[in-house]
Amino acid sequence: MKTKPIFFLLYSSFLISGLFYSCSRQIDPADENTVFRYNEAANISSLDPAFARDQATLWGTHQLFDGLLQLNDQLDLLPCIAHSWEVSDDGLTYRFFLRSDVKFHDNPCFQNGEGRRVTAHDFVYSFSRIKDPATASAGAWVFNYTASDQPFLAPDDSTLIVRLANPFPPFPGLLTMPYCSVIPHEAISFFGTGFREHPVGTGPFQLGYWKEGVKLVLTRNPDYFEWEDGKKLPFLDAVSITFLADKQAAFLQFVQGKLDFMSGIDPSYKDEVLTRNGLLNPKYSNRFRMISQPYLNTEYLGILVDTSIQQVRETPLKSRLIRQAINYAFDRKKMILYLRNNIGTPGIFGMIPPGMPGFDSSRIYFDYNPDLARKLISEAGYSGSAEMPPVTLVSTPDYLDICKYIQHQVAEIGIELEIDVSPPAAMREMKAMAKLPFFRASWIADYPDAENYLSLFYSPNFSPRGPNYTHYSNKEFDKLFEQSMAIQEAPSRFETYRKMEQVMMKEAPVVILYYDQVLRFVRNNVYGLEGNPMNLLTLKRVYKEKDYR
């Protein structure tokens, strides 16, 4: 790929002479105290935020671009390029007021190569580009809620108006997604499709060097607009990302101090790093620390409950009592302890996971109770000589251990569970087309509102046109869902969400397995990096002290 000559020379000098120049400062990479290093095994295919649909791309673009709003580690909605905003009483019109000190990165696409000020017209352009089918952005759905006629308006440089077709209170949270980043029209005109490798944004870092599949270097943006404690962000001079596909090799580099950060934990070294109870192995505590907190990912078993489908009418799972019995039949706490080293929270609370605003920890829906499970099976008519036909669970290979654990536990209450292992792509297709009566699934939140999870049970969202893969339908649930969309005040909306979840969980169209956790491993000389339930990687407040190795 071609890059600006200054960046190529900068990177070459880093390799050859051992001196890295960033923001007019000379840095000795021997200790690399101002360079943050991590590995991305999944690679990055594009640095265009229009295509930031996977974690690897999302993390990269998150350092390069900004939007109107942002989230903190508690998922509170905060200003970013918009310093404030307001919503009309009918919930249809959002008015954002922009800062006047935000500039795009310096780039040849601009006159004299100097980045210009961001205006509301840039957001109109950026949002319209995402919505345009010709862009083919995976994030086009974000603007499905906007009005069909003039959804984005800029009455002046500092005011942006977004018009919705119907009220949707979670909408501001959607605007924190990388898809909604602001980009300059000059860069698209100048680079065309090459914008993917020549990103121009307003973020705390800018592109320094990128050799795809090998190394990506992001350098400090000296004109970044955010400050903290009287200091200009970001604190780091550079971010260095490698692309080792071998997770074991990347782990060894982290242990040796060649990387500053590692996300998640691979089964190949899980037992080396963690104790049985999910704590950091004490032998590593002098080198790095572990950060753990809830992750907005609910792992579950889905049950097709649409009795208009022949496959559903032929399975015992058509009975609510049998679905409830499966929920009571296995010990989730032991499953988490022995199969996941206590990484995660047992799925006893409902579909909405811990960490999500509106999560209700006061109500336990299904806990381990084999005696009650047997009673429910009997009430369903399967007792004595009336044997229950086998039930087939479809899963991908990576969850086979959990499925076998459930298979063993439900056998003890008289349910014969057969496991069908399917490739992920084939399973996704069959699930979308409502061809799987019983399947393993997961749902990761795209934005910080519980509507994200409850929409999986709204009847107009039947798959394949929506994410309701269980084809659950309940008039009371649908009515509450529609009412919630007219409630702007979060506490009142959360109360309606809880009522919806109670209605749905009573019918048991899902078997919640567990709620995932974010696991991050950070070297002891790295500060300002914490976890968050969305698993965002925010580096603008990170800094390093001299490594004492």
N, C-alpha and C positions, 0 to 999 in steps of 0.2 A: 504494500500500500504506500501511497505517497503522503508525506506529512510536511508541515512547514519546516524549512531548513533549520531554523533555530532550535526546534525540538529534537531533530535528528542529531545535531551537533551536541546538544545538551546531553542526550542519552549516551552518545558515543564517548564524551568526555567522562561520563560516570563510569563507563566500563573500562576505558583505557587508562585514564590518569587517576581514577579513584576519587575524583572531585565532582560533586553534584551541585550545579548552580541553580538556585531557585529564589525568585523574588530578591535578586541582587545580594544574596548571601551565599558565602562559600561554606559548604558542609562537608565534613569528613565522614564518609560512609563507614569507616571502621567500626564505629559504634551505632551508626544510623539512628541517632536519637531523634531525628526529625522526619524519618521515613517510616511509615506504617506498612507492614508487609503481611499479606495473606495469600492463600492459595484458593483458586476457584476450580474445583475438579470438573464442574459441568461446562466450563468454557463460556464465553460471551460471544453471541452471534451478531449483535448490533448494539450501538450506543445511541440509537434513535429512541427516545422515550415512547414513541408511538408503538413500539414493539416490545415493551418491557413487561412481558407476560410471565417470565420465569424468574426465580430468585436471583440467579447469576446476573441477568441483565438488569433487574430491578436495582440490585445493590450498586452496580456500576453507574447507572444513570442517576441514581439518587445523589451521588456526589457531584454530578455535573449540572444538574438542573434544579430549578425551584418552581413552585406553583403559587397560587394565591394564598393557600393555607398549609399548615403543617401540623404534625402530631408530636407530642412529647412522649416520654417513655410510659406515661400512665394513660396514653391515648386521649389526652385532652386536646381539643381543637384549638390551635393557636394561629395568630397572624403570621404571614410570611411576606410575600410581595404585597398582599393586601394588608394594610394596617388595621382595617376595621371593615365590618359589613353589616347589613341589615336585611331583614326579610319582611315582605308585605304581610298584612293580616291574613290574606287568603292563602299564603304559602306558595304563591306562584311566581313571585318576582324577587330575585336576590340582587342586591346592589353592593358592589365591592369598591372600596376606596383604596387606591394604590399609593405606595410610597413613591417619592420622586427621586430617590437616590440609588435606584437599582439599575445596573448596567449589564449588558451582554459582555461575554468574554471578548477580548481583543481578537480579531480574526481578519484575514484578507478579504472576506466577503463584504466588509464595511469599507467605506471611503477612508483612506489613510490607515486602514487596518485597526482603527480604534473602535472598541465596542461602544454602542450608543445607549441612551437611556431607554428603559422599557416603558411602554405605554399600554393603555387599555386596548388599543387597536391590535397590539401583538397577541393579546389573549383571544380576541375575536378571530384572528388568523389561526392561532394554534388550535383552538377548540374546533373551528370549522374544518381544519385539516384532519383532525381525528375522526370527526363525524362523517367526512366525505368517504363514500364507498371506494373511491379510486385509491385512497391511501391504504386500504385493507388493514387497518389497525385492529389488533385484538381488543383494544380498549374502546371501540366505537359504542359498545353497549352503555358506557357511562353516561352518554348523552341521549339515551333512549327516552329519558324523562323530560327532555327539553321540548319546548314548543316547536311545531313544524314550521312556523313562519317567524322569521327574525328571532331566533333563540338567543343570539348574542349581539349586544349593542354597546357602542362606546360613544356616549354623548360628548365626552371630552377625553383628554389624554389620561386623566387620573380616575375616571369612573367607568366601571364595567357593569353592565346589566345582563343578567342571565334569566331567561323566562322559561318556566316549566309548563308542560301541558296539564299536569295534575300535581297536587301537593305531594311532596316526597321529603319528609323531614331529614332522612339520612344524607340528603344530597351534598351538603357541605363536606361531609366525610369523604365522599367520592372524589372531591377536588384535591385531596391530599395524595392521590395516586400519581405515579410518574407519568401516566398517560396525559395528565392535565398540566404538564409542565409548559412553561412559555418558551417559545423558540422564535428566532427572527426570520421573517420571510426572505431576507437577503441570503441567508445560508442555504435555504432550499433552492433558490434561484441560482446561486453560485455553484453549489455542489451537486444538485439533483439527488439521485438515489445514493450518491456518495456521502450524503449527510450521515449515514449510519456509521461511517468511519472518520468523519470530520464533525463531531458534535459541537454545537455552539449554544451555550446556555448561560445561566446567571449563577450557577452553583458555587460552592466554596472551593471546588477544584476544577481544573480545566485539563483538556487532553495534552499530555506531554509526548507520549510515544506509545504506539500499539503495533506489535507484531502478533497477528492473530494466532491463538493457540500456544503462544510462547510467553509473552509478557505485555502487560499494560501498565503504563506509568501515568499517573495524574499529578499535576503540579498545583501548588497553591495559587488561588485567584487573589492577587493583591488588591483588587477593587471590590472584594466582597462586602456586602452592606451590613451584615450582622456583627454586633459586638457583644461581649460578655465580660462583666466585671471590669469595664473600662479597657478591655483588650479586643483587638480586631480578630475576628474569626477568619479562617481556621487557624489552629495552633500548629498543625503539622505543615511541613514544607512539601511533602509528597506522599502519595500512596502507590505502593508497588504491588501488583497482582500477578502471580504466576498461574499457570494452568496445568499443573500435574494431574493427570487423570487417575494415577495410582494413589488412592487415599492412604494406604499404608506408608508409602514414600513421603507423602506430605506430612503425615503424623510424625515421622522420624525427623523431618526438617523442623517441625515445631518444637519437639523435645530438645533438639540440638540448639535451639535459639535462633534459627535462621528465618523463622516466621514469628509474628507477634500475636497472631490470633487464629483460632480454629473454631469453626461452627459445627455443631452436631457431633455425633460420635458413630463411627462405623463399627459393625459387629466384629470386625477383625481385630480391633484393639479395645473393645468395650470393657472387657474384664481386666485389662491391664491398667486402664485409667480409673475405673470406678470400683468401689467396694460393692458388696452384695446389696447394701442399702442405698446405693446410688450416690454416695459421697465420693469426693476426690480421693484417690489413693494418696495416703500421707507422704509417700516417698517423692511426690511431685510438688508438694506444697511450697517448697523453697524456690521453685522455678516459675510456676504459674498458678493461677486461681481459676475456679469454675464459677460461672454465673448461671443460675437456673431460675426460671420463672415460667408461668403459664404461657402457652402458645395457642393462638386462636385456631386450633385444628381439632375437630371432633372426629374420632375414628368410630365407625359404627357398622352394624349389619343392617342392610335395608331389606324390607319385606314388601313385595308387590301386593297391594290390598284391593286392587281394582277387580271386582268379581265379574265384570263384563268380559274379562280375558279368560279363555278356556283353561290355560295353565294354572291360574289362580284357583279356579273352582275345583281343580283336581288335587290340590295340596291341603294338608291339615292346617297350613298357615293362614288359610282364609278365616279361621276362628281367632277372634281376639283373645280368647282364653289360652290358646296354644302359644300365641305370640307373647303373652304375659308370662306363661310358664317358662319359656326359654330365657326371658329376662331374669327370672328368679333362680335359674338352674345352675349358674356358674359363679365362682368366687372371683370377682374382678380384682380384689386386693392381692390375692395370691398370684394371679396372672401377671400383674404389674411387677410384683416382687421378683418372681422367678424367671420371667421371660424378658423383662425390660429393666432389670436392676433398679426398680423403683422410679424409672423415668416416666413420669406421667401421673395423672390423677384418675383413680377408678371412675368409670362412667356411670355414676349413680344419680346424677342430678338432673339430667335432661339433655336436650340438644344444644342449648346455649352453654359455651364453655367458660370455665374460670378465666378471669382477665378481661372478659367482654363486659362493657358497661351494661348493666341490667341483669347480670348473672345473679341467680337466686340460690344461695347455699343453704337456705333454711328448709328446703323441700327435697327429700330423698324419694325418688320414684321407685327404683328397683335395686334392692340389695340382695345378697345371697340368702336364699330361703328355699332349700330343696323340698321341704315338707309342703309348703304352700304351692310350689310348682306341681307336685304330684296331685294335690287336691284340685288344681285348675285343670289338669289333664283329665281327671275323672269327671269333672263337671262338663268338660267338652264332649264326653261320651266315649272316651277311650279308656276302658277299664275291663278287667276280667278277660273275656275271650275277644273283646273288640280291640284288636291290636292296631296301633297307629302305623300307617304306611311310612316308609323312609322319607326323609326330607333332604334335599340336596342344596348345599351351600357352595356358591361359586366364588372363588378368590384368585388372586394373583399369587405367584410363588413366594413373594417376600413376606406374606402374612400366613404362611402355611403352619408355622409353629403355634400361632394363636388359634387358628381354626381347629387344629388337632386337640388343643387343650379344651376348647369348647365341646368338641366332639366327644371327648372322654367324659366330661362333666354331665352333659345332657343325657348320655347313655345311662347314667345312674338313676335317672328319673323316668326312663322308659322311652326316650326319643332316640331313634336311630338316625344319625346324621351322616350323610355321605358328602365328601368334599370333592369338588370338581375344580382342578387347577387350570386357569385359562390365561393366555397372554394378555397383558394390560390393554393393548389396542383393541383386541377382539372383545374383551370384557366391557370396555367403555362403549363400544358400538351396541352390544346387546343390551346393556343397561339403559342406554338412551332410547332404544326402540321398545322398551318394556317387555323384553324376552327373558328376564331373569327373575323368577319368583323370590329368590333369596340370594343376596349378594353382599360382599364386603365393600365398604366405601369409606370415604373421608371427605370432610368439607373444611377448607381453609378460608378464613374470612378475607374478603377483598377490601373491606372498609369497616370501621369500628362501630357497627350498629347491629344489634341482635336481629334486625329484619333480615340481615344477610343469611341467617340460619332458618328463620321461620318461613321465608319465601319458598323453602324446599317442600312445604306442605300446603301451599296456597293452590287451590284447584285450577285456576287459569294457567298455572305454570306446569301443567302436565308435560313430561318429556314426550317427544324430542324438542318441543318448542320452548321448554323451560326446564328448570332443575328439579322438578317434582318427580323423582325417579321411582318413588313408591306408589304414585298415583293416588295418594291420600286425598280424600275429599270429605269435608265436613262443613255444613252450612254455618254453624256457630263459629268455627275457626275462621272461615272466610269473612264473616261479618266483622269479627274483631280485628282481623288483619286490615280490612278497609277502613275501619274506624281509626286504627292506630296511625294511618297515613295522614290523618287530618289533625293530629296532635303534635304541635310544635314543641311543647315543654317536655324535656326528656324524662323527668320523674313520672309524669302521668303516662307517657308513652310506654315506659318500662313496665308499669303496672299492667297495662293492657297486654304487653308481650308475655308476662307471666301467666295471665289467664289463658292466652292462646296455647302456651306450652303445656299447661295442665290438661286442656281439652285434647291435644294431640297425643301426649304421652299415655293417657288413659287408654287410647286405642292401640298403642304400641305398634306403629308401623316401622319402628326402628328398634334395634338392640344396641344401646350405647356401650362401646367397649372401654374407651378411655379418652381423656383429654390430654393432648400432647404437651410437652414442655420444650422451651428453648434452652438448649445447653450451649454455652459459650466458654471457651478456654482462652484466657488472656494472660500474657506474660506479666510478671509482677511489677515491671517498670512502666506499664501502660496504664494511663488513667483517663477518666472521662468516658469510658466505653461501658455501657450497661446493656442489659437485655430489655426487650419490650415484647408485648404479646403479639405484635404484628411481625416480629422477627425482622424489623428494618435494621439496616446497618448505617448508622449516622456517625460520620467521622469528623465533623467540623469542630467538635469540642474535645476531641481526643488529643492527648499529648503524652510524651515519653520523657522519662528521666534517665540519667545515665545508667546503663545496665551494669549491675554489680557482679556479673559472671566472673 
